[in-house]
């Protein structure tokens, strides 16, 4: 898939999104970004989703509306009316009949092409172990169920009791592990420890200290750990670059609970995903992520060597040859940014990919409002102080 064009879908009046190597979606709360990325997966992975739902005994063939029942199962309870008579969906310019996506009797496949990391990922490990697909209540979205079950499979397959999860010799380049350690775990070890008759993910602040249960960690550590496990799933080893047939990785609100420097470390991990051939879609409220995208876009205009050196300075990895290769690859990728603008008639997705600070269009120069507030605040304070001192 190269483009997905949606009209009259929930709050979305019109969203025509080009999926580049990295696509960033910004916009206010409840503007439809999460619904859009879930629809992206529904269109790309209709067969795999159908397989999962039927495997676990879900039946949406006997209701009054297949589309409404499917929306309730897939997007979540209360969202039955997302798709209406005026809804149109086009993939790469070809119209998609949502009924064909939703129908229970269509083709089924075990192999998905899109991996979606939901914004609610902190709930996955709240008991120290990922819940199974059916461990969620009726009305919870498919994206949460599938993400949690993928992490459960990872834990069961690769980690035994008392195993070290982070740092781990198999996963992540040394330079990437160093950045994650410095900005998130701060020399603490993430382990799979025995707690009574159960295995739980625990955090040991120091070798001689007691392991801490999930709820005793910092907010950033709780938010990032499910994301770390997702990255382990997506990057199995140095030799195996990608997981199965996965092509697109969607990550919702990766900045939650993270310090700006930790968000920079996350940005480095995104570039690693791209270097492995994934296309990445990020839904975010963080200006730091757009800072990084803007910097890469600007540096593409100069020599590769100088640009790579500048990026190494930005990410704080000047002496790491492995990571420099990831940064070099990032200079040859394509980037796009869309602002989900809430208008009087509905939400319209606007291409603001240039991110030009001097653009006349305030949505472009203000990065969809992410940088506009600080600039406006500075202007107001400056004007007020000038009047006071006049």
C-alpha positions as CSV (number, residue, x, y, z in Angstrom):
1,X,0.0,0.0,0.0
2,X,1.3,3.5,-1.0
3,X,-1.8,5.6,-0.2
4,X,-5.0,5.3,1.8
5,X,-7.7,7.8,1.1
6,X,-10.7,7.9,3.5
7,X,-13.8,10.1,3.4
8,X,-16.7,10.3,5.9
9,X,-15.2,7.8,8.3
10,X,-16.1,8.6,11.9
11,X,-14.8,12.1,12.6
12,X,-12.7,12.0,9.4
13,X,-14.2,14.1,6.6
14,X,-11.2,13.6,4.3
15,X,-7.8,12.0,4.9
16,X,-5.6,11.2,1.9
17,X,-2.4,9.9,3.3
18,X,0.8,8.9,1.4
19,X,2.7,6.2,3.2
20,X,6.4,7.0,3.0
21,X,9.3,5.4,4.7
22,X,8.3,7.4,7.7
23,X,4.8,9.0,8.0
24,X,4.0,11.2,11.0
25,X,0.4,12.0,11.9
26,X,-0.2,15.0,14.3
27,X,-3.4,16.7,15.5
28,X,-5.5,17.3,18.6
29,X,-7.1,14.7,20.7
30,X,-10.1,12.8,19.2
31,X,-9.2,13.9,15.7
32,X,-9.3,10.4,14.2
33,X,-5.6,9.5,14.0
34,X,-6.0,6.3,15.9
35,X,-9.1,5.3,13.9
36,X,-7.2,6.0,10.7
37,X,-4.2,3.7,11.6
38,X,-6.6,1.0,12.8
39,X,-8.4,1.2,9.5
40,X,-5.1,1.0,7.7
41,X,-4.5,-2.3,9.3
42,X,-8.0,-3.5,8.7
43,X,-7.7,-2.9,5.0
44,X,-4.2,-4.4,4.7
45,X,-4.8,-7.4,7.0
46,X,-8.4,-8.2,6.5
47,X,-7.7,-11.9,6.1
48,X,-5.4,-12.2,9.1
49,X,-7.9,-10.3,11.3
50,X,-10.7,-12.5,10.1
51,X,-8.6,-15.6,10.9
52,X,-7.9,-14.4,14.5
53,X,-11.5,-13.4,15.2
54,X,-12.9,-16.7,13.9
55,X,-10.2,-18.7,15.7
56,X,-11.2,-17.3,19.0
57,X,-14.9,-17.9,18.5
58,X,-16.2,-14.4,17.5
59,X,-19.3,-14.6,15.4
60,X,-20.6,-11.5,13.6
61,X,-22.6,-13.1,10.9
62,X,-26.0,-13.1,12.6
63,X,-26.4,-9.4,13.4
64,X,-28.5,-6.9,11.5
65,X,-25.4,-5.3,10.0
66,X,-22.1,-7.1,9.3
67,X,-20.3,-3.7,9.0
68,X,-21.6,-2.5,12.4
69,X,-20.8,-5.8,14.2
70,X,-17.4,-5.9,12.7
71,X,-16.7,-2.3,13.8
72,X,-17.7,-3.1,17.3
73,X,-15.4,-6.2,17.3
74,X,-12.4,-4.6,15.6
75,X,-12.4,-0.9,16.6
76,X,-14.1,-1.4,19.9
77,X,-17.5,-1.2,21.6
78,X,-19.6,1.9,20.9
79,X,-18.0,2.4,17.4
80,X,-20.6,0.5,15.4
81,X,-21.5,3.6,13.3
82,X,-18.0,4.5,12.2
83,X,-18.7,3.3,8.6
84,X,-21.8,4.8,7.0
85,X,-23.4,5.0,3.6
86,X,-21.3,8.0,2.6
87,X,-18.0,6.4,3.7
88,X,-15.5,5.8,0.9
89,X,-12.1,4.0,1.2
90,X,-9.5,3.9,-1.6
91,X,-6.2,2.0,-1.5
92,X,-3.7,3.2,-4.1
93,X,-6.6,4.9,-6.0
94,X,-8.7,1.7,-6.0
95,X,-12.0,1.8,-4.2
96,X,-12.3,-0.7,-1.3
97,X,-15.7,-2.1,-0.3
98,X,-15.7,-2.1,3.5
99,X,-18.3,-4.9,3.5
100,X,-15.6,-7.1,1.8
101,X,-13.2,-6.2,4.6
102,X,-15.8,-6.9,7.3
103,X,-17.5,-10.1,6.0
104,X,-16.9,-13.2,8.0
105,X,-16.9,-15.6,5.0
106,X,-13.9,-14.0,3.2
107,X,-10.4,-15.4,2.8
108,X,-8.4,-15.9,6.0
109,X,-4.6,-15.7,6.4
110,X,-2.4,-16.2,9.4
111,X,0.3,-13.7,8.1
112,X,-0.3,-10.0,8.8
113,X,1.6,-7.2,6.9
114,X,1.0,-4.4,9.5
115,X,2.1,-4.4,13.1
116,X,0.3,-1.9,15.3
117,X,1.6,-0.8,18.6
118,X,-1.5,0.8,20.4
119,X,-1.4,3.9,22.6
120,X,-2.9,1.8,25.5
121,X,0.2,-0.5,25.6
122,X,0.9,0.2,29.3
123,X,-2.2,-2.0,30.1
124,X,-0.6,-5.0,28.5
125,X,2.0,-5.6,31.3
126,X,0.1,-4.2,34.2
127,X,0.2,-7.7,35.9
128,X,3.8,-8.3,34.8
129,X,2.8,-10.6,32.0
130,X,1.1,-10.0,28.6
131,X,-2.5,-11.0,28.5
132,X,-3.7,-13.6,25.9
133,X,-6.0,-12.5,23.1
134,X,-9.1,-13.5,25.0
135,X,-7.9,-12.0,28.3
136,X,-9.6,-8.7,27.4
137,X,-13.2,-7.7,28.0
138,X,-15.8,-7.5,25.2
139,X,-15.5,-4.1,23.6
140,X,-11.7,-3.9,23.8
141,X,-10.2,-3.2,20.3
142,X,-8.6,-5.9,18.2
143,X,-5.3,-3.9,18.1
144,X,-4.9,-4.2,21.9
145,X,-5.7,-7.9,21.8
146,X,-3.3,-8.7,18.9
147,X,-0.4,-6.6,20.3
148,X,-0.7,-8.2,23.7
149,X,-0.8,-11.7,22.3
150,X,2.2,-11.0,20.1
151,X,4.2,-10.0,23.2
152,X,3.0,-13.1,25.0
153,X,4.2,-15.3,22.2
154,X,7.6,-13.5,22.3
155,X,7.9,-14.0,26.0
156,X,6.9,-17.7,25.9
157,X,9.2,-18.5,23.0
158,X,12.4,-16.6,23.9
159,X,12.5,-16.1,27.6
160,X,12.6,-18.6,30.4
161,X,12.3,-17.9,34.1
162,X,15.0,-15.6,35.6
163,X,16.1,-14.6,32.1
164,X,17.5,-11.1,31.4
165,X,15.3,-9.1,29.0
166,X,17.4,-5.9,28.9
167,X,20.2,-5.5,28.1
168,X,20.2,-8.6,26.0
169,X,23.0,-9.9,23.8
170,X,20.7,-10.9,20.9
171,X,18.6,-7.8,20.5
172,X,19.5,-4.3,19.5
173,X,22.9,-2.9,18.4
174,X,25.3,-2.0,21.1
175,X,24.9,1.7,20.4
176,X,21.1,1.5,20.5
177,X,21.2,-0.4,23.8
178,X,23.5,2.2,25.3
179,X,21.1,5.1,24.4
180,X,18.1,3.1,25.8
181,X,20.0,2.4,29.0
182,X,21.1,6.0,29.4
183,X,17.7,7.6,28.8
184,X,15.3,5.0,30.2
185,X,16.6,2.2,32.3
186,X,19.6,3.9,33.8
187,X,21.7,0.8,34.5
188,X,18.7,-1.2,35.8
189,X,18.2,-4.7,34.4
190,X,14.9,-5.9,33.0
191,X,14.3,-9.5,33.9
192,X,11.7,-12.3,33.8
193,X,11.7,-13.3,37.4
194,X,9.8,-16.0,39.3
195,X,7.2,-14.5,41.7
196,X,5.7,-17.4,43.6
197,X,4.3,-19.8,41.0
198,X,4.2,-17.1,38.2
199,X,6.7,-15.5,35.9
200,X,6.6,-11.7,35.9
201,X,8.6,-8.9,34.2
202,X,10.6,-7.2,36.9
203,X,13.1,-4.3,37.1
204,X,16.3,-4.6,39.2
205,X,17.7,-1.1,39.9
206,X,21.1,-2.6,40.9
207,X,22.6,-6.1,41.1
208,X,22.2,-6.2,44.9
209,X,18.8,-4.6,45.1
210,X,15.4,-6.2,45.1
211,X,13.5,-6.5,41.9
212,X,10.7,-4.1,41.5
213,X,7.2,-5.1,40.2
214,X,5.7,-3.3,37.2
215,X,3.7,-0.8,39.2
216,X,6.7,0.4,41.1
217,X,8.6,1.5,38.0
218,X,8.8,5.0,36.6
219,X,6.0,6.0,34.2
220,X,8.5,6.1,31.4
221,X,9.8,2.6,32.1
222,X,6.3,1.3,32.2
223,X,5.3,2.9,29.0
224,X,8.5,2.0,27.1
225,X,8.9,-1.6,28.1
226,X,6.0,-2.9,26.0
227,X,7.4,-0.8,23.1
228,X,10.8,-2.4,23.7
229,X,9.3,-5.9,23.5
230,X,7.5,-4.9,20.3
231,X,10.9,-3.9,18.8
232,X,12.3,-7.3,19.9
233,X,9.4,-8.9,18.0
234,X,10.0,-6.8,14.9
235,X,13.8,-7.1,14.9
236,X,14.4,-10.8,15.7
237,X,18.2,-10.7,15.2
238,X,21.0,-9.2,13.2
239,X,20.7,-11.8,10.5
240,X,16.9,-11.9,10.3
241,X,16.1,-8.3,9.4
242,X,12.3,-8.4,9.5
243,X,9.5,-10.5,11.0
244,X,7.7,-12.8,8.5
245,X,5.8,-10.7,5.9
246,X,5.5,-7.5,8.0
247,X,5.9,-4.4,5.9
248,X,4.4,-1.5,7.9
249,X,4.9,-0.7,11.6
250,X,2.4,1.7,13.3
251,X,3.2,3.2,16.6
252,X,0.7,5.3,18.5
253,X,1.9,8.1,20.9
254,X,5.4,6.7,21.6
255,X,6.2,9.7,23.7
256,X,3.9,8.9,26.6
257,X,5.8,9.1,29.9
258,X,9.1,9.8,28.2
259,X,11.6,12.6,28.8
260,X,12.6,14.4,25.6
261,X,16.0,12.7,25.6
262,X,14.3,9.3,25.8
263,X,12.1,10.3,22.8
264,X,15.3,11.0,20.9
265,X,16.5,7.5,21.8
266,X,13.2,6.2,20.5
267,X,13.7,8.1,17.3
268,X,17.0,6.3,16.8
269,X,15.1,3.0,17.1
270,X,12.7,4.1,14.5
271,X,15.5,4.8,12.1
272,X,16.8,1.2,12.8
273,X,13.4,-0.1,11.8
274,X,13.5,1.9,8.6
275,X,17.1,0.6,7.9
276,X,15.7,-2.9,8.1
277,X,13.1,-2.1,5.4
278,X,10.0,-1.4,7.4
279,X,7.8,1.6,6.6
280,X,6.8,3.3,9.8
281,X,3.7,5.3,10.7
282,X,3.8,7.3,14.0
283,X,0.9,9.1,15.6
284,X,2.2,11.7,18.0
285,X,1.7,14.8,20.1
286,X,5.5,15.3,20.6
287,X,7.3,18.2,18.9
288,X,10.6,16.3,19.5
289,X,9.7,13.7,16.9
290,X,9.0,16.5,14.3
291,X,12.3,18.2,15.4
292,X,14.1,15.0,14.3
293,X,12.1,14.6,11.1
294,X,12.8,18.3,10.2
295,X,16.5,17.9,10.9
296,X,16.8,14.9,8.6
297,X,14.9,16.5,5.8
298,X,17.1,19.6,6.1
299,X,20.3,17.7,6.2
300,X,19.5,15.7,3.1
301,X,20.4,18.8,1.1
302,X,24.1,18.7,2.1
303,X,26.9,16.1,1.6
304,X,26.1,12.6,3.0
305,X,29.2,12.6,5.2
306,X,28.5,16.0,6.8
307,X,24.9,15.2,7.2
308,X,25.6,11.9,8.9
309,X,28.1,13.6,11.3
310,X,25.5,16.2,12.2
311,X,22.8,13.5,12.9
312,X,25.3,11.6,15.0
313,X,25.8,14.7,17.1
314,X,22.0,15.2,17.4
315,X,21.5,11.6,18.6
316,X,24.6,11.6,20.7
317,X,26.3,8.6,18.9
318,X,29.3,10.3,17.4
319,X,31.7,7.4,17.9
320,X,29.5,4.5,16.9
321,X,30.1,3.1,13.4
322,X,27.2,0.7,13.4
323,X,24.7,3.4,14.3
324,X,26.2,5.9,11.9
325,X,25.3,3.4,9.1
326,X,21.7,3.6,10.3
327,X,21.8,7.4,10.2
328,X,23.4,7.3,6.7
329,X,20.5,5.1,5.5
330,X,18.0,7.6,7.0
331,X,19.2,10.3,4.7
332,X,18.0,8.2,1.7
333,X,14.5,7.7,3.0
334,X,11.3,9.6,2.3
335,X,9.3,11.4,5.0
336,X,5.8,12.9,5.2
337,X,3.8,14.6,7.9
338,X,0.0,15.2,8.1
339,X,-2.0,17.4,10.3
340,X,-5.4,16.2,11.3
341,X,-7.2,19.5,11.3
342,X,-10.5,19.8,13.1
343,X,-12.8,22.0,11.0
344,X,-16.4,23.0,11.4
345,X,-17.6,20.1,9.2
346,X,-15.2,17.4,10.3
347,X,-11.5,16.5,10.4
348,X,-9.4,17.1,7.3
349,X,-5.9,15.7,7.0
350,X,-3.5,18.3,5.6
351,X,-0.1,17.6,4.2
352,X,2.5,19.7,6.1
353,X,5.5,17.6,5.1
354,X,7.8,20.6,4.4
355,X,7.7,21.6,8.1
356,X,9.1,25.0,6.9
357,X,9.3,27.3,10.0
358,X,9.0,30.4,7.8
359,X,6.0,29.1,5.8
360,X,3.0,31.5,5.5
361,X,0.6,28.6,6.3
362,X,0.5,28.6,10.1
363,X,-0.2,24.8,10.1
364,X,3.0,24.2,8.3
365,X,5.2,26.6,10.2
366,X,3.6,25.6,13.5
367,X,3.9,21.9,12.8
368,X,0.2,21.4,13.2
369,X,0.2,23.2,16.5
370,X,3.0,21.3,18.1
371,X,5.5,24.1,18.0
372,X,3.0,27.0,17.6
373,X,2.1,27.2,21.3
374,X,5.7,27.9,22.5
375,X,6.2,30.5,19.8
376,X,2.9,32.2,20.5
377,X,3.7,32.2,24.3
378,X,7.1,33.7,23.7
379,X,5.5,36.4,21.5
380,X,2.9,37.3,24.1
381,X,5.4,37.4,27.0
382,X,7.8,39.5,24.9
383,X,5.1,42.0,23.9
384,X,3.8,42.2,27.5
385,X,7.3,42.8,28.9
386,X,8.0,45.4,26.2
387,X,4.9,47.3,27.1
388,X,5.6,47.1,30.9
389,X,9.2,48.4,30.4
390,X,8.2,51.1,27.9
